[in-house]
C-alpha cells in the first residue's frame, strides 16, 4: 500500500485499539512499525460505522520506536510532575474562597466552619510545598543515587530558593507547626461591602498571628523573622504568590530530573510536524495484517491495531515549548 493510503478504523483514540477496524484485502499492506497521521473520518468506514483515518506517513527507523517511548516518558514526567500537587492545592483553596464570597450573605452564623475549611486548604498548600521537595529527592535518589552529583545540585537549588523567599520559608515551616500540634495560629478576617447597583466587593485574609507562631515549634529563625514583621502576614496571599517561586524552582530542577528533555521535545516536535503535514494527529505503532492470497474485492478483513497516539498533554507541552522559543 502506498504511504499515503488511508486505513479506515473504528476504535478508541486514546488506546489505539481498533475494534472493528477493517481494510480492503485487495490492497497490499506493509507490516511493521510506522508513523501515522490520525484524522477523523466523516464518511462511513467499510464496517458501516464512523471511523478514524490512519494515514501511513513513513516507516519508523530501527530503534525509533524506543526513542519515541523514552521521549514521551520524559515529557510525561514533567507534565505530571510534582507541580501538579501545588496547582491542585491552589485550585482547591480558590474554590473555598469563592464559596465564602458566594455565601457571604448567610455566613454570619457559620464563620468558624468557613475558617476551618480555608485553614485546611491553606495547610494543603503548605504540605504540597514540602511534598514537592521530598518527592524530588526521592526521584533523584531513584534515578541517580543518594550520593549523586544530581542530589547535590538539587540541594543547592532548594537552599537558594529557601534563602531568597520569605513566603516560601514561612509556608514551609507553618506546615510543621500546624501538623505537630500548634493550634489557633491563623485568624480569619472577612468583610463584604456593596453600593446600590454595584456588585459587592470582598476582603478575605487568614493572618498568621505572630505571637502564637513565635511560641510554636517552627524553626527558630523563621519564627523570629515573622515576629519582626510590622503586622501579621496574610497566609492566603502568600499561598498564591508563592506559585511564582515554585514555578521558578521547578524550572531550575527540570534539567536535573530530565537532562535530555530538550532533545526529547525536539524529537516529538518533528513527529508532530510530520503528521501535521498530512493534516493528522501523530501516532506510531504497527498493524497485525493477515495474509490474504485470493481476495474478493468486496471482502473486508478485520486487523489488529497496536498504535499509540501521542498523549495530548505531551503534545500541548511540546507545542508550548516550541512556541515559547519562537517569541
One Martini backbone bead per residue (centre of mass of N, CA, C, O) as a GRO file, in nm:
protein
  327
    1UNK     BB    1   0.097   0.035   0.020
    2UNK     BB    2   0.075   0.346   0.014
    3UNK     BB    3   0.169   0.597   0.233
    4UNK     BB    4  -0.118   0.758   0.163
    5UNK     BB    5  -0.292   0.562   0.258
    6UNK     BB    6  -0.612   0.457   0.395
    7UNK     BB    7  -0.705   0.347   0.719
    8UNK     BB    8  -1.003   0.246   0.835
    9UNK     BB    9  -1.120   0.320   1.172
   10UNK     BB   10  -1.242   0.167   1.479
   11UNK     BB   11  -1.190   0.341   1.796
   12UNK     BB   12  -0.968   0.415   2.046
   13UNK     BB   13  -0.772   0.693   2.060
   14UNK     BB   14  -0.616   0.647   2.326
   15UNK     BB   15  -0.525   0.328   2.271
   16UNK     BB   16  -0.551   0.210   1.961
   17UNK     BB   17  -0.787   0.009   1.967
   18UNK     BB   18  -0.936  -0.169   1.688
   19UNK     BB   19  -1.260  -0.190   1.670
   20UNK     BB   20  -1.356  -0.288   1.356
   21UNK     BB   21  -1.121  -0.294   1.180
   22UNK     BB   22  -1.079  -0.226   0.823
   23UNK     BB   23  -0.976  -0.380   0.513
   24UNK     BB   24  -0.863  -0.409   0.191
   25UNK     BB   25  -0.728  -0.706   0.058
   26UNK     BB   26  -0.644  -0.580  -0.229
   27UNK     BB   27  -0.437  -0.456  -0.059
   28UNK     BB   28  -0.100  -0.382   0.009
   29UNK     BB   29   0.040  -0.438   0.307
   30UNK     BB   30   0.258  -0.281   0.558
   31UNK     BB   31   0.438  -0.401   0.785
   32UNK     BB   32   0.514  -0.264   1.097
   33UNK     BB   33   0.667   0.030   1.186
   34UNK     BB   34   0.477   0.341   1.216
   35UNK     BB   35   0.380   0.648   1.097
   36UNK     BB   36   0.092   0.840   1.185
   37UNK     BB   37  -0.214   1.007   1.068
   38UNK     BB   38  -0.477   1.127   1.241
   39UNK     BB   39  -0.829   1.128   1.134
   40UNK     BB   40  -1.133   1.222   1.090
   41UNK     BB   41  -1.413   1.035   0.956
   42UNK     BB   42  -1.701   1.128   0.801
   43UNK     BB   43  -1.725   0.886   0.673
   44UNK     BB   44  -1.773   0.564   0.622
   45UNK     BB   45  -1.673   0.283   0.707
   46UNK     BB   46  -1.664  -0.040   0.595
   47UNK     BB   47  -1.850  -0.126   0.851
   48UNK     BB   48  -2.059   0.141   0.879
   49UNK     BB   49  -1.883   0.321   1.062
   50UNK     BB   50  -1.743   0.552   1.214
   51UNK     BB   51  -1.406   0.684   1.174
   52UNK     BB   52  -1.051   0.653   1.152
   53UNK     BB   53  -0.779   0.787   0.993
   54UNK     BB   54  -0.480   0.607   0.883
   55UNK     BB   55  -0.197   0.763   0.790
   56UNK     BB   56   0.075   0.680   0.617
   57UNK     BB   57   0.392   0.820   0.638
   58UNK     BB   58   0.620   0.620   0.775
   59UNK     BB   59   0.872   0.436   0.857
   60UNK     BB   60   1.042   0.330   1.113
   61UNK     BB   61   1.328   0.336   1.253
   62UNK     BB   62   1.567   0.192   1.403
   63UNK     BB   63   1.481   0.263   1.741
   64UNK     BB   64   1.245   0.480   1.732
   65UNK     BB   65   1.035   0.365   1.921
   66UNK     BB   66   1.211   0.389   2.178
   67UNK     BB   67   1.261   0.692   2.155
   68UNK     BB   68   0.963   0.777   2.182
   69UNK     BB   69   0.910   0.650   2.456
   70UNK     BB   70   1.118   0.819   2.610
   71UNK     BB   71   1.009   1.098   2.540
   72UNK     BB   72   0.727   1.063   2.666
   73UNK     BB   73   0.820   1.000   2.952
   74UNK     BB   74   0.974   1.262   3.003
   75UNK     BB   75   0.738   1.460   2.960
   76UNK     BB   76   0.542   1.328   3.160
   77UNK     BB   77   0.715   1.384   3.415
   78UNK     BB   78   0.654   1.690   3.388
   79UNK     BB   79   0.347   1.715   3.349
   80UNK     BB   80   0.317   1.497   3.612
   81UNK     BB   81   0.447   1.641   3.825
   82UNK     BB   82   0.483   1.805   4.137
   83UNK     BB   83   0.314   2.067   4.053
   84UNK     BB   84   0.024   1.947   4.067
   85UNK     BB   85  -0.011   1.982   4.375
   86UNK     BB   86   0.001   2.283   4.390
   87UNK     BB   87  -0.230   2.350   4.191
   88UNK     BB   88  -0.451   2.188   4.332
   89UNK     BB   89  -0.439   2.335   4.605
   90UNK     BB   90  -0.508   2.615   4.482
   91UNK     BB   91  -0.779   2.540   4.361
   92UNK     BB   92  -0.914   2.462   4.627
   93UNK     BB   93  -0.876   2.734   4.764
   94UNK     BB   94  -1.032   2.900   4.553
   95UNK     BB   95  -1.306   2.756   4.599
   96UNK     BB   96  -1.336   2.840   4.896
   97UNK     BB   97  -1.338   3.142   4.847
   98UNK     BB   98  -1.588   3.146   4.659
   99UNK     BB   99  -1.779   3.036   4.875
  100UNK     BB  100  -1.764   3.274   5.062
  101UNK     BB  101  -1.867   3.485   4.860
  102UNK     BB  102  -2.145   3.339   4.785
  103UNK     BB  103  -2.219   3.312   5.124
  104UNK     BB  104  -2.205   3.587   5.284
  105UNK     BB  105  -2.508   3.642   5.370
  106UNK     BB  106  -2.509   3.341   5.545
  107UNK     BB  107  -2.229   3.345   5.738
  108UNK     BB  108  -2.256   3.462   6.030
  109UNK     BB  109  -2.318   3.162   6.173
  110UNK     BB  110  -2.047   3.018   5.994
  111UNK     BB  111  -1.743   3.108   6.029
  112UNK     BB  112  -1.576   2.865   6.142
  113UNK     BB  113  -1.610   2.666   5.906
  114UNK     BB  114  -1.468   2.850   5.700
  115UNK     BB  115  -1.200   2.872   5.845
  116UNK     BB  116  -1.133   2.570   5.845
  117UNK     BB  117  -1.138   2.528   5.541
  118UNK     BB  118  -0.915   2.733   5.470
  119UNK     BB  119  -0.697   2.615   5.652
  120UNK     BB  120  -0.690   2.341   5.518
  121UNK     BB  121  -0.615   2.442   5.232
  122UNK     BB  122  -0.357   2.590   5.317
  123UNK     BB  123  -0.215   2.335   5.431
  124UNK     BB  124  -0.198   2.191   5.155
  125UNK     BB  125   0.005   2.385   5.036
  126UNK     BB  126   0.227   2.335   5.241
  127UNK     BB  127   0.247   2.030   5.185
  128UNK     BB  128   0.320   2.054   4.881
  129UNK     BB  129   0.591   2.189   4.925
  130UNK     BB  130   0.719   1.955   5.083
  131UNK     BB  131   0.657   1.727   4.878
  132UNK     BB  132   0.824   1.832   4.649
  133UNK     BB  133   1.097   1.787   4.783
  134UNK     BB  134   1.072   1.485   4.858
  135UNK     BB  135   1.015   1.381   4.568
  136UNK     BB  136   1.269   1.483   4.434
  137UNK     BB  137   1.472   1.320   4.600
  138UNK     BB  138   1.353   1.042   4.536
  139UNK     BB  139   1.396   1.057   4.228
  140UNK     BB  140   1.702   1.100   4.233
  141UNK     BB  141   1.774   0.846   4.394
  142UNK     BB  142   1.655   0.646   4.188
  143UNK     BB  143   1.832   0.746   3.932
  144UNK     BB  144   2.135   0.827   4.090
  145UNK     BB  145   2.145   0.855   4.393
  146UNK     BB  146   2.219   0.978   4.720
  147UNK     BB  147   2.540   1.062   4.615
  148UNK     BB  148   2.487   1.251   4.393
  149UNK     BB  149   2.527   1.531   4.199
  150UNK     BB  150   2.222   1.583   4.166
  151UNK     BB  151   2.156   1.619   4.467
  152UNK     BB  152   2.341   1.855   4.517
  153UNK     BB  153   2.212   2.045   4.307
  154UNK     BB  154   1.929   2.044   4.433
  155UNK     BB  155   2.009   2.158   4.709
  156UNK     BB  156   2.098   2.431   4.604
  157UNK     BB  157   1.823   2.520   4.493
  158UNK     BB  158   1.663   2.501   4.755
  159UNK     BB  159   1.839   2.694   4.923
  160UNK     BB  160   1.803   2.945   4.746
  161UNK     BB  161   1.497   2.959   4.772
  162UNK     BB  162   1.484   2.981   5.078
  163UNK     BB  163   1.663   3.243   5.111
  164UNK     BB  164   1.481   3.442   4.904
  165UNK     BB  165   1.197   3.328   5.044
  166UNK     BB  166   0.978   3.400   5.291
  167UNK     BB  167   0.715   3.256   5.209
  168UNK     BB  168   0.846   2.981   5.185
  169UNK     BB  169   0.942   2.957   5.479
  170UNK     BB  170   0.673   2.987   5.620
  171UNK     BB  171   0.513   2.754   5.479
  172UNK     BB  172   0.713   2.529   5.540
  173UNK     BB  173   0.677   2.568   5.872
  174UNK     BB  174   0.371   2.578   5.912
  175UNK     BB  175   0.318   2.285   5.869
  176UNK     BB  176   0.473   2.184   6.114
  177UNK     BB  177   0.325   2.337   6.336
  178UNK     BB  178   0.035   2.223   6.270
  179UNK     BB  179   0.099   1.915   6.265
  180UNK     BB  180   0.248   1.938   6.575
  181UNK     BB  181   0.001   2.114   6.751
  182UNK     BB  182  -0.038   2.395   6.664
  183UNK     BB  183  -0.279   2.636   6.761
  184UNK     BB  184  -0.431   2.916   6.649
  185UNK     BB  185  -0.251   3.074   6.418
  186UNK     BB  186  -0.519   3.149   6.267
  187UNK     BB  187  -0.702   3.400   6.129
  188UNK     BB  188  -1.022   3.575   6.049
  189UNK     BB  189  -1.083   3.798   5.759
  190UNK     BB  190  -1.406   3.950   5.676
  191UNK     BB  191  -1.549   4.147   5.401
  192UNK     BB  192  -1.853   4.324   5.282
  193UNK     BB  193  -1.920   4.547   5.009
  194UNK     BB  194  -2.189   4.777   4.898
  195UNK     BB  195  -2.352   4.932   4.628
  196UNK     BB  196  -2.584   5.059   4.456
  197UNK     BB  197  -2.567   4.868   4.157
  198UNK     BB  198  -2.338   4.686   4.281
  199UNK     BB  199  -2.103   4.475   4.332
  200UNK     BB  200  -1.956   4.314   4.561
  201UNK     BB  201  -1.688   4.349   4.791
  202UNK     BB  202  -1.390   4.174   4.903
  203UNK     BB  203  -1.233   4.067   5.218
  204UNK     BB  204  -0.964   3.821   5.259
  205UNK     BB  205  -0.808   3.667   5.551
  206UNK     BB  206  -0.510   3.476   5.696
  207UNK     BB  207  -0.364   3.551   5.963
  208UNK     BB  208  -0.054   3.532   6.117
  209UNK     BB  209   0.014   3.494   6.446
  210UNK     BB  210   0.301   3.594   6.576
  211UNK     BB  211   0.299   3.506   6.874
  212UNK     BB  212   0.206   3.211   6.825
  213UNK     BB  213   0.429   3.135   6.627
  214UNK     BB  214   0.666   3.195   6.823
  215UNK     BB  215   0.549   2.952   7.021
  216UNK     BB  216   0.621   2.747   6.835
  217UNK     BB  217   0.791   2.463   6.652
  218UNK     BB  218   0.927   2.625   6.465
  219UNK     BB  219   1.171   2.766   6.327
  220UNK     BB  220   1.344   3.008   6.482
  221UNK     BB  221   1.422   3.204   6.248
  222UNK     BB  222   1.129   3.227   6.138
  223UNK     BB  223   0.992   3.329   6.393
  224UNK     BB  224   1.162   3.589   6.404
  225UNK     BB  225   1.077   3.707   6.132
  226UNK     BB  226   0.776   3.730   6.197
  227UNK     BB  227   0.801   3.900   6.460
  228UNK     BB  228   0.942   4.149   6.291
  229UNK     BB  229   0.693   4.222   6.174
  230UNK     BB  230   0.449   4.478   6.142
  231UNK     BB  231   0.250   4.238   6.062
  232UNK     BB  232   0.032   4.010   5.997
  233UNK     BB  233   0.053   3.768   5.778
  234UNK     BB  234  -0.094   3.658   5.478
  235UNK     BB  235  -0.148   3.334   5.384
  236UNK     BB  236  -0.315   3.357   5.128
  237UNK     BB  237  -0.128   3.537   4.956
  238UNK     BB  238   0.118   3.348   4.981
  239UNK     BB  239   0.007   3.102   4.832
  240UNK     BB  240  -0.011   3.252   4.549
  241UNK     BB  241   0.278   3.389   4.532
  242UNK     BB  242   0.450   3.114   4.550
  243UNK     BB  243   0.416   3.006   4.262
  244UNK     BB  244   0.653   3.154   4.128
  245UNK     BB  245   0.870   3.016   4.298
  246UNK     BB  246   0.797   2.721   4.217
  247UNK     BB  247   0.834   2.756   3.914
  248UNK     BB  248   1.132   2.831   3.925
  249UNK     BB  249   1.224   2.579   4.071
  250UNK     BB  250   1.129   2.379   3.851
  251UNK     BB  251   1.309   2.488   3.621
  252UNK     BB  252   1.581   2.420   3.768
  253UNK     BB  253   1.516   2.099   3.808
  254UNK     BB  254   1.459   1.976   3.528
  255UNK     BB  255   1.759   1.918   3.425
  256UNK     BB  256   1.805   1.708   3.652
  257UNK     BB  257   1.563   1.510   3.601
  258UNK     BB  258   1.570   1.596   3.265
  259UNK     BB  259   1.842   1.627   3.066
  260UNK     BB  260   1.684   1.530   2.773
  261UNK     BB  261   1.433   1.708   2.711
  262UNK     BB  262   1.499   1.877   2.460
  263UNK     BB  263   1.546   1.639   2.270
  264UNK     BB  264   1.259   1.524   2.307
  265UNK     BB  265   1.107   1.767   2.199
  266UNK     BB  266   1.227   1.761   1.916
  267UNK     BB  267   1.132   1.481   1.839
  268UNK     BB  268   0.821   1.547   1.878
  269UNK     BB  269   0.804   1.787   1.687
  270UNK     BB  270   0.861   1.628   1.429
  271UNK     BB  271   0.620   1.441   1.457
  272UNK     BB  272   0.402   1.660   1.443
  273UNK     BB  273   0.485   1.779   1.166
  274UNK     BB  274   0.447   1.526   0.993
  275UNK     BB  275   0.144   1.491   1.052
  276UNK     BB  276   0.052   1.782   0.972
  277UNK     BB  277   0.129   1.760   0.664
  278UNK     BB  278  -0.138   1.542   0.660
  279UNK     BB  279  -0.362   1.629   0.858
  280UNK     BB  280  -0.262   1.503   1.151
  281UNK     BB  281  -0.223   1.285   1.424
  282UNK     BB  282   0.012   1.150   1.612
  283UNK     BB  283   0.129   0.809   1.550
  284UNK     BB  284   0.242   0.477   1.666
  285UNK     BB  285   0.312   0.152   1.505
  286UNK     BB  286   0.115  -0.145   1.434
  287UNK     BB  287   0.011  -0.404   1.206
  288UNK     BB  288  -0.193  -0.690   1.202
  289UNK     BB  289  -0.156  -0.879   0.905
  290UNK     BB  290  -0.321  -1.067   0.699
  291UNK     BB  291  -0.299  -1.326   0.472
  292UNK     BB  292  -0.404  -1.263   0.131
  293UNK     BB  293  -0.448  -1.444  -0.176
  294UNK     BB  294  -0.786  -1.440  -0.255
  295UNK     BB  295  -0.937  -1.172  -0.303
  296UNK     BB  296  -1.227  -1.002  -0.259
  297UNK     BB  297  -1.336  -0.690  -0.334
  298UNK     BB  298  -1.581  -0.711  -0.104
  299UNK     BB  299  -1.394  -0.773   0.112
  300UNK     BB  300  -1.333  -0.778   0.472
  301UNK     BB  301  -1.062  -0.735   0.714
  302UNK     BB  302  -0.965  -0.788   1.020
  303UNK     BB  303  -0.756  -0.591   1.236
  304UNK     BB  304  -0.473  -0.518   1.442
  305UNK     BB  305  -0.403  -0.263   1.667
  306UNK     BB  306  -0.071  -0.097   1.765
  307UNK     BB  307  -0.150   0.223   1.849
  308UNK     BB  308   0.003   0.541   1.955
  309UNK     BB  309  -0.096   0.818   2.059
  310UNK     BB  310  -0.019   1.120   2.133
  311UNK     BB  311  -0.037   1.270   2.410
  312UNK     BB  312  -0.188   1.565   2.464
  313UNK     BB  313  -0.012   1.683   2.696
  314UNK     BB  314   0.249   1.645   2.538
  315UNK     BB  315   0.179   1.815   2.294
  316UNK     BB  316   0.128   2.081   2.451
  317UNK     BB  317   0.412   2.109   2.565
  318UNK     BB  318   0.573   2.115   2.302
  319UNK     BB  319   0.429   2.358   2.177
  320UNK     BB  320   0.498   2.558   2.405
  321UNK     BB  321   0.804   2.543   2.377
  322UNK     BB  322   0.828   2.623   2.081
  323UNK     BB  323   0.675   2.898   2.104
  324UNK     BB  324   0.867   3.024   2.318
  325UNK     BB  325   1.122   3.022   2.123
  326UNK     BB  326   0.987   3.226   1.905
  327UNK     BB  327   0.969   3.493   2.099
   0.00000   0.00000   0.00000
